[in-house]
Amino acid sequence: MLKKLVLMLVLAGICGFRMPAWGSDLQQIADALDVSTTKTFQFTGNGSMFSLGQSTSPAASWPRFFVKSMTRIYDFTTGAMRDEVVRMAAESPAVGPEQQTITMVNGEHAWNMAGKDTAPRLFEANERAHQIVISPHGVLRAAFANNAAVAKKTIEGRPMTLISFTDRGKHKVVAYANEQNALEKVESWYGHPVVGDMKVVTHYGPYRDFAGVKFPTKIIQYQDDKPTLDLTVTAVRANPPVDIQIPAHVRSDPVPVKSEKVADGLWYITGISAYSVLVEMKDYLIVVEAPHGERRSMAVMAEVKKLVPNKPIKYLVNTHHHFDHAAGVRTYAAEGATIVTHEVNRPYFERAALNSWSFDPDRLAKSKKKPVFQTMGDNMVLTDGARSVELYQVVGNTHHDGIVMAYLRKEKVLIEADVFTPLAAGAEPPKVANPQSVNLEANVRRLGLEVDRIVPIHGRIVSYSDLLAVIGKKPAPAKK
């Protein structure tokens, strides 16, 4: 008992816990998981995961992936987490082999790894940090640190202990523990750049003893009322060695911005994929795409002002509602830009605008402005009489029901997102063509567009012949 008391006092000093009296309900639940001695934790499982914010339409479920293995490591002392997942698309048509993804968070910084390359994902930091707080051990640690309210209630005929708190003003949590002192469910909220206060419901259990370590064998989670995780836990490890260091460039420049002139009055704004495109009109500016959240969008807008100092951004063209492409939409709305998007996306953005924005209020929420939308069906033209930006729905594409591409007729430039990502220079074309790329070429033919170059929101600027090469088609003979 003396050893345990010393450990608990050390934990209280490190983490700022307000220790309740021995024998309290909260303490008993924490003791059941050995929270006082668990500084790091790892679990491995398999099952299904769902790609948050990547549905084929705002009304559809998040797309499902089969998870061959998922290993998640928490470092509760630093607020860090690492996920390594091997998965395969479960939706029809499934494209490509198994994928390995490695995602990390440490404090307010998030990033992805692909080989030796690291890519900042600042706009996803809140969601990843939230997963630490609502983990079984994380809930109890945060409950002590935030002086949680604890109450007994009977729910559906069963006595339950409710643990309620708000963690550092960023995460609201209501956790439910049963008579065996096991956490069964966690209802929680965090601030999301598209949705606002995102509700998360996580179910844990049944619990089992993994060689002396108690942990749930099942984790099922919902975000925004749609499933995001259904995992069977196969192995756990308490206090594994963990070293999740923030890469220097992620810490110093989490929203890098570069620009490249494509043609007169046309710039490619890169630095971190997904990208944006700036189009200069006679009296105003158009920006195509607002990815990666508010800070990234503010950095892009600063670059826009350097490139064209004396013209306002009148329109922000959103190609589709996917979170990596739409996380900065509200930033442009706060600056007074009209949001141009397909009509299937508008109700989703308007519902988000009506949500509460308590946990990470953005510039639009603070301004109390209402976003202004201009929606399109099959097509729309934005023109000043001298230059036109033609917008077309990419009809029949499986990536998104209302995805939009932009075409500049004079320059013969096509701007598109997700439906074609150019290969690295010199890479061999795939043996089986991506059906989304095949569909893009079919839409270009359907509309009779003459395209010389493609400016993609992911990838690099390429000639139209690059698209034809990856789908196994030869360029049409030159016109005489």
N, C-alpha and C positions, 0 to 999 in steps of 0.2 A: 504493500500500500504506500509506503514511504517513497519507493522508487517511482511509482505511478504519479504521486503527488508532485514530485520534483519535475517529472517530464511535463506534466500539465502546466506547471508554473513557468517552465522554460517556454513552452508553446504559447502561453499567454503573453510572455514578454516579447517574443518574436512577432507574433501576429496581431497583437493588440486585442486579444480576446478579453471579454468581461466574464470571468468565470462564475457560474452560478454555484449554489450550494451543492455539495455532494448528494447524489440521490435524486436530483431534479430530473424531470422528464427529458429535457434536452440532453443532459449529461448521460443518461442511460442510453439514449439513442446513439450518441457519439461513441460511447464505450463499446457498443455492439459492433462498430466498424473500426475500432482502434484508431479513431481520428487523431488522438493526441500524439501518437507515434508515427503517423503516416504523413510524410512530407512530400513524397512523390508516389505516383501510382501508375500502373500500366495494365490495360486489358486488351485481349485479342478476341475477335469474333468473326462471324460470317452471317450472310443473310441478304438484305436489300437496303439500299439507300436511294434517296430521291434528290435530284438536283434542284436545290432551292432557287426559285426565281427563273427557271428555264423552261417553263411549260410552253406547249405549242400555241396556246392562246391564254389570255388572262383568266378564263373560266375553267381551264383544264387543270388536272393534277400535275404536280412536279414529275418530270420523267424519271422512270425507275431504272436502277442499275442492279445487276447481280453482284454481290460482294463476295469475292473468293476469300479475301482476308482483309481485316481492318485492325490495325494496332494503334491505339491512342495512348499517349503518355502525358500525364499531368505533372507539372511542378508547381505545387501549391505555394511554395515560399516565394516564387518570383512572378506568379501569375502567367505561366507559360504552358503551352500545349503543342504537341506534335501528332498529326494524323498521317499514317502511311496506309494507303488503300490500294488493293488490286481489284479491279472491277471490270465489268463488261455491260454494255448497253442492253437493257431488257425490253426496250420498246421496239416495235416493228416500224420500219425496217432497221435492224441492228446493223451498224456500220463499224467495221474495223475489229481488231483483236482486243485482247485484254489491255487495259490501261492502268498504269501506276501513277497515283497522285500523291504528292507529299505537301501538306499544308501546315503552316505554323502560325503561332501568335505568341507575342511576349509583350505584356502590358498593352500599350496603344498601337503597337506595330504588328502587322500581319504580312505574310509573304508566302509564296509558293516556290517549290524547288522542282527543277527538271534537269537531272544530271548535275552539272556544276553551276547551272544558271539559277539565279534567284530573281523573282519578280514581285515587287511590292503589291500588296492587296489591301491598302489602308482602309478602303470602304467596307471590308469584311471583318475588320478587327473586333467590332462590337459583338457580332454574332459568335465569333470564335471564343472571345473572352467569356461570353455568356455560358458557353458549354462547360467552362471550368467551374463557374459559380453554381450551376445546377447539377453537377455530378454528385453522387451520393456523399463523398467526402467533402466536396466543395460546399454543398449546402450547409453542412454542420459547421464548418470552419467560418463561413460567412455569417451564419446565424449567431455564433458567439461574438464575432467582431462587430456586428451591427445591433447588438442588444435586442435580439428577436423577441417578438411576442409569442408566447406559447399558450395554447388553449386546448381543452378537451372537448370533443364533440362526438355525437353519434351520427354517423353518415351511412344511410342505407342499412340501418340496423346494426352497424358495427362501431365500436368505440375507436376513435382515431385521435391522434395528437396533431394539431395544426401548428406549424411553425411559420411565422410571417415576418418579413423584414424587407427593407430596401437597401441594397448594397451600394454605397458610395454615390447614391443618387442615379445610378446607371442601370441597375437591374432590380426589378421587383419580383419577389419570390413568395409563394405560398406552398409549403411542403406538407405532405400527409404521411404520417407514420402509423403503423398498425400496433396491435397489442404486443407483438414480438419485437418491438423497437426497430422495425425495418421500414425504410422509406419506400412507399408504394407509388406515389405520384408527386410530381412537382409541376405546378402551374406558375408560369413566369412571363416576364415582359422585358424587352430591351429595345433600344432605339435603332430603327433601320432606315437607311437613306431613301428608300422608295416607299415603304409601307407605314412608317411612323412607329408607334409603339407596337411592336410585333409580339403577338401572343404565342407562347410555346407551351405545349403540354407533353410531359415526359413520364412514361410509365416504367417502373422498375420491378423486377421480380419474376418468378420466385427466387429467393436467395439460396445459395448453397455454400458449403465450405470448400474452398479451393486450397487444399493442403495447408489449412490453418488460417486462410484469409477469407473472410466473408464478403460476398459480392453477389449482385443479382445475375441470374443466368439469361435474362431477357431485358432488352432496352427497346422501347417503342416510343417514337417521338413524332409530334405534329407541329408544324409552324404555319401560321396563317390559315389554320383549319385544314391543312393538307398534310399527309404523311411525309416525313423526311428521313426516318430511320426505322428499321425493323431488324434488330441484330440479336443473334444468339451468341452469348459470351462463352468462349471455350477455354480461356486461360487468363489468369491474373497474376500480378506480381506487385508486392508492396515494397516501396522504397528502392526501386531500381535506380542506378546512376543516370542522371539527366543533365544535359548541358545544351540548352536551347539559347544560343546567342543570336542577337539581332545583327544581321549583316550590316557592315559599315554604310553601304550605299542606301540601304533601306532606312537606316536611322537618320542619315544626313539629308537624303533627298527622296522621300517616300512618294512624291508625285512629280517625277521628272517630266519636263516639257522641252521638245525640240520642234523646229518647223522647217519645212522644205517647200520651196516654190515649185509648183507643178506647171503652172502657166500664168499668164498675166491675170492678176486678181484671183488666183486660186492657190491655196497653201494646204499642205499635208501636215497636221500637227500631231507629232508622235512623242516618243519618250517612254511610254508604257502602254502596251496593248491592252485594251482597245483604244483606237485613235479617234481623232476628230478631223474634219475638213472645213476650211474657211473659204467662203465664196464672197468676193467683193462685188456689190451692186453699185448703182450710180449714187444713191444717197444713203445706203444702209448695208448691213452685213447679214449673211446667213451662215450659221454654223450647223454642220451635219454631225450629229451624235454628241451625247454628253455622258461619257462613261466614267466609272470609278469614283463617284461621290463628289461631295461639295468642295473639298480642298483641291482635288484634281481639276474640277471645273473652274474654280477661281484662278488656278494657275494657268489654265488654257485661256481664260478671258484676259488675263494680264498679257499673255503672249499676243493675243488678237489685237489688243490696244497698241502694242509695240509695232505690229505689222501694218495696221491701218488705224492711226490715232484718232481720227476725227469723225468716225462714223459709228452709229449705234448698232448693236446686234438686234435686228428686228425679229428674226425667226430662228428658232432652234428646231431642226428636223430630227425627230426621234425615229429610228428605223424600226424598232419593236420594243416591247416592254421588258425584255429580259434584264435582270437586275444589273449585270455588268455593263449594259448599254444605257440603262435608264437611271442610274443612281445619281446623276447630276442634273436631271431634267428640272428639278425644283430650284436649283441654283440659278438657272437661266430665267425661270419664271419670276424669281425674286428680283432680278435685274430688269424686268419689264418685257422680256422677249415673249413672243407668242410661240406656243409649242405646237408644231405641226406633226401629226402622227396619223396612223390609220385609225379609222373609226372603231375598230374592235378594241383598241387600247384605251380610249378616252374614259370609259366608265371605271376602269381600274385605277387610273391616275386620279380621277375625281373622288373616288371612294377614299383613296389614301389621303387626299387633301382634307377630308372631313374627319380622319382619325385623330386621336390625341397624339401629341408630339412632346410628351413629358420628359423622356429619358435622354434624348439627344436632339433637342430642338434645333432645326436648321434655320437658315436665313429667311426662308419663306414663312416658316411658322412664327418666327419672331416678328416679321413685318406685318403679319395678319392679312397679307394680300391674297387674293384668289388667283390661281393660275389661269391664264387665258389660252384656250385651245382652238386650233383650226384643224379639222379632221378631213380626211380624204377617203375615197373608196378606191376605185381602180387607178385613178390618176389625179394629178393636180399640177398646175404650173405656177411657180413664183417668178414674177417678171417685173422689171422696171422699165420696159420698153426697149432697152439696149441689150440686156442679157437675160436669159431665162434659165431657170433650174426646173427641169421636168422631173416630177416624182411619179413613180409607178409602183403598184403592188406587184411583188414577185408571186404571181398566181400559181397555186398548186404546189408550193414548196412545203416539205414536211417539217422544216425547222420552226416555222411560225405561220399562223393563218393570215396575219396582217403585216408581213414584213415588207419594208419599203426600200427601193433603190432610187438613186438620183442620177440624172443624166444631163450633161452639158453638151448640147448639140454642136455648137461651134468648135469646141475643143475635142469633141468625140471622146469624152471621158465619162466613165461609168463609176459611180461610188456605190459600194455594196457592203453589207455586213453579214458575216457568218456563213452565207451560202456558198462562198468560194474563198478559201484561204490559200494564197499562193504558196507553192513549195519553196524551200530554200533553193538558191541558185545552184544549178547543176544536179539537183536531185532527180532520181528516176521517177517517172509517172507511176501511179499505182496500177496494179494489174486489173483491179476492179474500180471503175469510176465511181466517185461519190455521187449518189443520185441527186443531191442538192445542187451540185455544180452542173450536172446534166440539165436539171430544171432551169437553172439560171440561163444557160445558153438557149434553151427553148423559149424562154421569155424574151430574150433579146431578139431572136428571130421573129417571134410573134408580133413584136412591136415595131419591127423594121428599123432597129437602131443601128447606126454605124459606129462601132466602138474601136478606137485605137488602143486606149489604155484603160486599165482597171485600177482604181484607187480604193483598196480594201480597208475596212475598219480594223481588220487583223491582217498582219503579214507585211507585204511590201508592194510598191507600185510595179505592175507588170504590164506587158502588152497583152492584147486580147488573145493572141496566139497561144499564150501560156494556158489560158482556160481551155482552149480547144485541144491542146496537147494532153492535158490531164484527163479529158473525157474521150480521148481517142479519135478526135476529128481533125481534119486538115483545113487550113484556112481556105476561104473561097478565093477563086482566081481574081486578081486585081482587075478593076474595071478599066477598059481602054478609053 
